[in-house]
């Protein structure tokens, strides 16, 4: 199985933030499908390609902004003739400002909306692109220079950027997050089916081909071509994503979580979880508890 990226972030508890600035992505350089806990923004300066995000497929073009909630399977597939130049921002939600209890607005609304409607792409109007690009540049420069107050400056720029994005989406209906814009209908139906039933025992390729009314060979080839992964890899990524949520939000035992995610073998679940995340389920849960405790201590 192709190994998903275990994204290594800068280990700064005071600033859980990272940026890959104006990186040129080609098919040979782009990383395999990955899954991490941080929220992510990906802005496209130039080039073309396909972005597979959760169960949705999008074209990548100049001015596109991809809104990626934490713990979401995603894979960028740059075009070989027109490589992508992009900036990716990764951050923990603790960096996002908390407003008064009477204010219903939150900067995380854009991610909540993306997850709720499974709609992850925003085409940024040409007039707004210089502002967005300047904010990304400012955050990059603050991290590079490490001058006094750089952590606070990054946090301010990030919150300012998210306010602009939220206002754009809320203000003008034609700038709403876009639905999946590519892919044959049978593939989109298959992705929805796998998204709904990924924790159950998945039937073989022949059954899925019959379900989609295409040949097994065609299904396998097109799925790999448009998503960057095979069906088994995708199902495992979805299952590990679900397992991570259960480890965070429940007190269920690891053996129960493994079973609920479709794994009968606990050792195999441990092995696969570590392959996707770099740690075992138990270590992952303890790490989350410690991080939450650290955040609470710093809020008091």
C-alpha positions as CSV (number, residue, x, y, z in Angstrom):
1,X,0.0,0.0,0.0
2,X,1.2,3.5,-0.8
3,X,2.2,5.2,2.4
4,X,0.2,8.3,3.2
5,X,2.1,11.3,4.2
6,X,2.7,11.7,8.0
7,X,2.9,15.5,8.0
8,X,5.6,16.7,10.4
9,X,4.8,20.1,11.8
10,X,7.1,22.6,13.6
11,X,7.0,21.6,17.2
12,X,6.1,25.0,18.7
13,X,3.3,24.6,21.3
14,X,3.0,28.4,21.5
15,X,2.3,28.6,17.8
16,X,0.8,25.5,16.3
17,X,1.1,26.9,12.8
18,X,3.1,26.0,9.6
19,X,3.2,27.4,6.1
20,X,4.7,26.0,2.8
21,X,5.0,29.2,0.8
22,X,4.8,29.4,-3.0
23,X,5.8,25.7,-3.5
24,X,5.9,24.3,-7.0
25,X,4.2,21.0,-7.2
26,X,4.6,18.5,-10.0
27,X,3.3,14.9,-10.3
28,X,6.8,13.6,-9.3
29,X,7.2,15.9,-6.3
30,X,3.7,15.9,-5.0
31,X,3.2,13.9,-1.8
32,X,0.9,10.9,-1.5
33,X,-2.6,11.2,0.1
34,X,-2.4,12.5,3.6
35,X,-4.4,12.9,6.8
36,X,-3.6,15.2,9.7
37,X,-5.4,17.0,12.5
38,X,-4.7,20.6,11.6
39,X,-6.9,22.8,9.6
40,X,-5.5,23.8,6.2
41,X,-5.8,26.4,3.5
42,X,-4.3,25.8,0.0
43,X,-4.2,28.8,-2.4
44,X,-3.3,28.3,-6.0
45,X,-1.2,31.0,-7.8
46,X,-0.8,29.3,-11.1
47,X,-1.0,25.9,-12.9
48,X,-3.6,23.2,-13.3
49,X,-4.5,19.9,-11.7
50,X,-7.0,17.9,-9.8
51,X,-7.7,18.1,-6.0
52,X,-9.3,15.1,-4.3
53,X,-10.8,16.1,-1.0
54,X,-12.8,13.7,1.1
55,X,-15.2,12.4,-1.4
56,X,-15.1,15.3,-3.8
57,X,-13.1,16.1,-6.9
58,X,-12.1,19.6,-8.0
59,X,-10.2,21.2,-10.8
60,X,-7.3,23.4,-9.5
61,X,-6.8,26.7,-11.3
62,X,-5.3,30.1,-10.6
63,X,-7.2,31.9,-7.8
64,X,-8.7,28.8,-6.2
65,X,-8.6,28.5,-2.4
66,X,-9.2,25.1,-0.9
67,X,-10.7,24.9,2.6
68,X,-9.7,21.7,4.4
69,X,-11.0,20.9,7.9
70,X,-8.8,18.8,10.2
71,X,-8.7,15.1,9.8
72,X,-9.9,15.1,6.2
73,X,-8.4,12.8,3.5
74,X,-6.9,14.9,0.7
75,X,-4.7,14.5,-2.3
76,X,-3.4,17.1,-4.9
77,X,-2.7,15.8,-8.4
78,X,-0.8,18.5,-10.4
79,X,-0.9,18.6,-14.2
80,X,2.4,17.5,-15.7
81,X,2.4,20.2,-18.3
82,X,1.2,23.0,-16.1
83,X,2.7,22.5,-12.6
84,X,0.9,24.0,-9.6
85,X,2.4,26.8,-7.6
86,X,0.6,27.0,-4.2
87,X,0.9,28.1,-0.6
88,X,-0.4,25.8,2.1
89,X,-1.2,27.0,5.6
90,X,-1.7,24.5,8.5
91,X,-2.9,25.6,12.0
92,X,-4.6,24.4,15.1
93,X,-8.0,25.9,16.0
94,X,-6.6,27.3,19.3
95,X,-5.1,30.1,17.2
96,X,-8.5,31.3,16.2
97,X,-9.9,34.2,18.2
98,X,-12.7,33.6,20.7
99,X,-15.3,36.3,20.7
100,X,-18.0,37.3,23.2
101,X,-20.7,34.7,24.0
102,X,-23.3,37.0,22.5
103,X,-21.6,37.0,19.1
104,X,-22.6,34.1,16.9
105,X,-19.7,34.7,14.5
106,X,-16.6,32.5,14.6
107,X,-13.7,32.4,12.2
108,X,-14.1,28.6,12.0
109,X,-17.4,29.0,10.2
110,X,-15.8,28.5,6.9
111,X,-14.5,25.1,7.9
112,X,-17.7,24.1,9.6
113,X,-19.6,25.1,6.4
114,X,-17.1,23.1,4.2
115,X,-17.5,20.0,6.3
116,X,-21.3,20.3,6.7
117,X,-21.9,20.7,2.9
118,X,-18.9,18.7,1.7
119,X,-17.9,21.7,-0.3
120,X,-14.3,22.7,-0.1
121,X,-13.3,25.0,-3.0
122,X,-13.6,28.8,-3.2
123,X,-12.8,30.7,-6.4
124,X,-11.3,34.0,-5.0
125,X,-12.4,37.1,-7.0
126,X,-9.5,38.8,-8.9
127,X,-10.0,41.9,-6.8
128,X,-9.4,40.1,-3.5
129,X,-6.4,38.0,-4.6
130,X,-3.8,40.7,-3.9
131,X,-5.1,41.0,-0.3
132,X,-5.1,37.3,0.3
133,X,-1.7,36.8,-1.2
134,X,-0.3,39.7,0.9
135,X,-1.6,38.0,4.1
136,X,0.0,34.8,3.2
137,X,3.3,36.6,2.4
138,X,3.1,38.4,5.8
139,X,2.7,35.2,7.7
140,X,5.6,33.6,5.8
141,X,7.9,36.6,6.5
142,X,7.0,36.6,10.2
143,X,8.0,33.0,10.6
144,X,11.2,33.6,8.6
145,X,12.3,36.6,10.6
146,X,11.3,35.5,14.1
147,X,11.3,39.1,15.3
148,X,9.7,40.1,18.7
149,X,6.0,39.3,18.8
150,X,6.1,37.1,15.6
151,X,3.8,34.5,17.1
152,X,1.2,37.1,17.9
153,X,1.6,38.7,14.4
154,X,1.0,35.4,12.7
155,X,-2.1,34.8,14.7
156,X,-3.4,38.3,13.9
157,X,-2.7,37.9,10.1
158,X,-4.4,34.4,10.2
159,X,-7.5,35.7,11.9
160,X,-7.7,38.7,9.6
161,X,-7.4,36.4,6.5
162,X,-10.2,34.1,7.8
163,X,-12.5,37.1,8.5
164,X,-12.0,38.2,4.9
165,X,-12.8,34.7,3.6
166,X,-15.9,34.3,5.8
167,X,-17.2,37.7,4.7
168,X,-16.7,36.9,1.1
169,X,-18.7,33.7,1.4
170,X,-21.5,35.2,3.5
171,X,-21.8,38.4,1.5
172,X,-22.1,37.2,-2.1
173,X,-23.9,34.0,-3.0
174,X,-22.0,33.4,-6.2
175,X,-18.8,33.1,-4.1
176,X,-20.2,30.2,-2.0
177,X,-18.0,27.2,-1.7
178,X,-18.2,25.2,-4.9
179,X,-19.4,21.7,-5.2
180,X,-17.4,18.9,-6.8
181,X,-16.9,20.0,-10.4
182,X,-15.3,17.1,-12.2
183,X,-15.6,13.3,-12.4
184,X,-18.2,11.0,-14.0
185,X,-21.5,10.6,-12.0
186,X,-20.8,6.9,-11.3
187,X,-17.5,7.8,-9.6
188,X,-19.2,10.5,-7.4
189,X,-21.9,8.0,-6.5
190,X,-19.3,5.4,-5.6
191,X,-17.4,7.9,-3.4
192,X,-20.7,8.7,-1.6
193,X,-21.3,5.0,-1.1
194,X,-17.9,4.4,0.3
195,X,-18.1,7.4,2.5
196,X,-21.4,6.1,4.0
197,X,-20.4,2.5,4.4
198,X,-16.6,2.6,4.9
199,X,-16.7,1.2,8.4
200,X,-18.6,-1.9,7.1
201,X,-17.1,-4.8,5.4
202,X,-16.6,-3.5,1.8
203,X,-17.6,-5.9,-1.0
204,X,-15.0,-6.8,-3.6
205,X,-14.2,-4.8,-6.7
206,X,-16.6,-6.9,-8.8
207,X,-19.5,-6.0,-6.6
208,X,-18.6,-2.3,-6.7
209,X,-18.2,-2.5,-10.5
210,X,-21.7,-4.0,-10.7
211,X,-23.0,-1.3,-8.3
212,X,-21.7,1.4,-10.6
213,X,-22.5,-0.3,-13.9
214,X,-18.9,-0.1,-15.2
215,X,-16.2,-2.8,-15.7
216,X,-13.9,-3.6,-12.7
217,X,-10.9,-2.6,-14.8
218,X,-12.4,0.7,-15.8
219,X,-13.5,1.4,-12.3
220,X,-10.1,0.7,-10.8
221,X,-8.2,2.7,-13.5
222,X,-10.5,5.8,-13.3
223,X,-10.6,5.8,-9.5
224,X,-6.8,5.8,-9.3
225,X,-6.5,8.3,-12.0
226,X,-8.8,10.9,-10.5
227,X,-8.2,10.3,-6.7
228,X,-4.5,9.3,-6.7
229,X,-5.2,6.2,-4.7
230,X,-6.8,2.8,-5.0
231,X,-10.1,1.9,-3.4
232,X,-8.4,-0.1,-0.5
233,X,-6.2,2.9,0.4
234,X,-9.1,5.3,0.3
235,X,-11.3,3.1,2.6
236,X,-8.4,2.6,5.0
237,X,-7.8,6.4,5.1
238,X,-11.5,7.0,5.8
239,X,-11.5,4.3,8.6
240,X,-8.4,5.8,10.3
241,X,-10.0,9.2,10.1
242,X,-13.1,7.9,11.9
243,X,-10.9,6.1,14.4
244,X,-9.1,9.4,15.2
245,X,-12.4,11.1,15.9
246,X,-13.6,8.3,18.2
247,X,-10.3,8.4,20.1
248,X,-10.8,12.1,20.7
249,X,-14.6,12.2,21.4
250,X,-15.3,9.0,23.2
251,X,-14.0,6.8,26.0
252,X,-14.4,3.6,24.0
253,X,-11.6,1.0,24.3
254,X,-9.2,0.7,21.4
255,X,-10.4,-2.8,20.6
256,X,-14.0,-1.5,20.3
257,X,-13.0,1.4,18.1
258,X,-11.1,-1.0,15.8
259,X,-14.2,-3.1,15.5
260,X,-16.5,-0.1,14.9
261,X,-14.2,1.0,12.1
262,X,-14.4,-2.3,10.3
263,X,-11.2,-4.1,11.6
264,X,-11.5,-7.6,13.1
265,X,-7.8,-7.8,13.8
266,X,-6.5,-5.5,16.6
267,X,-2.8,-6.0,15.7
268,X,-3.6,-5.1,12.0
269,X,-5.5,-2.0,13.2
270,X,-2.5,-0.9,15.3
271,X,-0.2,-1.4,12.4
272,X,-2.3,0.5,10.0
273,X,-3.1,3.3,12.4
274,X,0.7,3.8,13.0
275,X,1.3,3.8,9.3
276,X,-1.1,6.6,8.8
277,X,-0.3,8.7,11.8
278,X,3.2,7.7,13.0
279,X,2.0,6.6,16.4
280,X,-0.2,3.9,17.9
281,X,-3.9,4.6,18.9
282,X,-3.0,4.7,22.6
283,X,-0.2,7.2,22.1
284,X,-2.4,9.3,19.8
285,X,-5.1,9.5,22.4
286,X,-2.7,10.4,25.2
287,X,-1.1,13.0,23.0
288,X,-4.5,14.6,22.3
289,X,-5.3,14.7,26.0
290,X,-2.0,16.3,26.8
291,X,-2.4,19.0,24.1
292,X,-5.9,19.8,25.3
293,X,-4.7,20.1,28.9
294,X,-1.9,22.4,27.7
295,X,-4.3,24.6,25.9
296,X,-6.7,24.8,28.9
297,X,-3.8,25.7,31.2
298,X,-2.8,28.6,28.9
299,X,-6.3,29.9,28.8
300,X,-6.5,30.3,32.5
